[in-house]
Amino acid sequence: MPLDELKKVPYGELYNNKESKQLVEWINGNLNQNEAILSDMPTSSIIRCATRNRVVINPQYEDYDIRKKTRFLYTLGDYADDKWFGEEMYQIYKCEYVVVPKKFCLIPNDETDAINKLLKSNDYTKYSQTAEHGDRLCNRLLMKTSTFDLLFSNGHYFIYKYNKDRVSRNDKLGTTNSFEAIKPWLSRCSSDPKCPQQIYSTFSFLNEHVNSQLAREILEYGIKTYSENLLMIRLYAEAMDYDLERYSVANKYYRKLIYKMGDECKSREDFLLLSQYLGFLLETKEGNHKEIKSIVELSSKCLDLQYKGEDSESLCLFSAQLLEISRTFKDQMTRPLAQKFWQKGLEYGRQNECFYKHYSKFNQNPPRKRDLFANFLFGKFQVP
């Protein structure tokens, strides 16, 4: 294992990822410090360490009461009544906020599945073999009920607030149309500059796991509301490209982004966009000779940028794309440019699959075994 791999914190209970960072930033920026938050133990450990909010389930010790709270929380993956869940939260645990990890929404409808066996042994269980997957409480909170208000979503975590005042008035309770249930969150989200990212992340989650129709409605709402927002345009183009395979629509929005760049490459984000768009044009055959050539010419202005180690693979892939294009264009610019981006990628790191895959295309001699081993261990490689 390479040394840099040994230094990485493993994914799992620590949840060391960008989604947990977004969760913490939202909590610290939007909730009062005296508000209690209910969530599972891994998420509660994040909240306890990175915020000043009180957690209902304390991850540092376990006793009978803690186990009881955990059994209650796990009804999110069951078919419990949403009003009952909210009242229990508020009356017993003095809590109005719950952070729901997506795992509760993805429990398979298979009675032999381990989590379903656990649910059936739960004192609070409402387990049903005939109920639909979308009837699980986690999914109903997102798409069908007005008992809780969605406050934050990044496709990995969902934050809800129990609307006790609405419940006490019996105001608009029960099931609602999916988009109508989620629309108040979209309206509240509009004041947050990170809302386009939240919209895209929620779209990705729904499109992959739950409800593709609702996913598309959210995405279309996003591009309509943020029609000139560069982040939203890019995320919309990516959704049309990777998720929905509507390549002509994706090309339209990629072009819009490139047009807004003008004739300058000012940041590594600009380079990553050019790399992404060039790969799209080559793979989908959506671009013509003139369009591809303009991307190649513009990319030459990205050579002097300051990159990060994580960009080494992108630089490598881009050089390989340019090399492929040079065989078609037969010009005096593309191949030398490919070589320059290859060297630039080497400056920032060689421990990636792209480097090994395309090494022989840029070097006459194959890599020596001892050099490969040194690179594997230390990231050092003597390139002839």
JOTALIN-V917956 format. One record per backbone hydrogen bond with DSSP energy under -1.0 kcal/mol. NH is the residue of the N-H (numbers start at 1). CO is the residue of the C=O. Records with the same first field share a line. If there is no record, write none. Layout:
NH->CO ; CO
This chain:
3->377
6->2
7->3
17->15
21->17
22->18
23->19
24->20
25->21
26->22
27->23
28->24
29->25
30->26
31->27
35->32
37->54
38->97
44->40
45->41
46->42
47->43
48->44
49->45
50->46
51->47
56->37
67->63
68->64
69->65
70->66
71->67
72->68
73->69
74->70
75->72
76->73
77->74
78->75
85->81
86->82
87->83
88->84
89->85
90->86
91->87
92->88
93->88
95->89
98->160
99->38
100->158
102->156
104->101
105->102
110->108
113->110
117->113
118->114
119->115
120->116
122->119
125->122
135->132
136->133
137->78
138->76
140->136
141->137
142->138
143->139
144->140
145->140
149->161
151->159
152->159
154->157
158->100
159->152
160->98
161->149
162->96
163->147
164->162
167->163
168->164
169->165
170->167
171->166
176->144
181->177
182->178
183->179
186->182
187->183
188->184
189->185
191->188
192->189
195->192
198->194
199->195
200->196
201->197
202->198
203->199
204->200
205->201
206->202
207->203
208->204
209->205
210->206
215->211
216->212
217->213
218->214
219->215
220->216
221->217
222->218
223->219
224->220
225->221
226->222
229->226
233->229
234->230
235->231
236->232
237->233
238->234
239->235
240->236
241->237
242->238
244->239
246->240
250->246
251->247
252->248
253->249
254->250
255->251
256->252
257->253
258->254
259->255
260->256
261->257
271->267
272->268
273->269
274->270
275->271
276->272
277->273
278->274
279->275
280->276
281->277
282->278
283->279
284->280
285->281
292->288
293->289
294->290
295->291
296->292
297->293
298->294
299->295
301->298
302->299
305->302
311->308
312->309
315->311
316->312
317->313
318->314
319->315
320->316
321->317
322->318
323->319
324->320
325->321
326->322
328->325
329->325
330->326
337->333
338->334
339->335
340->336
341->337
342->338
343->339
344->340
345->341
346->342
347->343
352->350
356->352
357->353
358->354
361->358
362->359
363->359
372->368
373->369
374->370
375->371
376->372
377->373
378->374
379->375
383->381
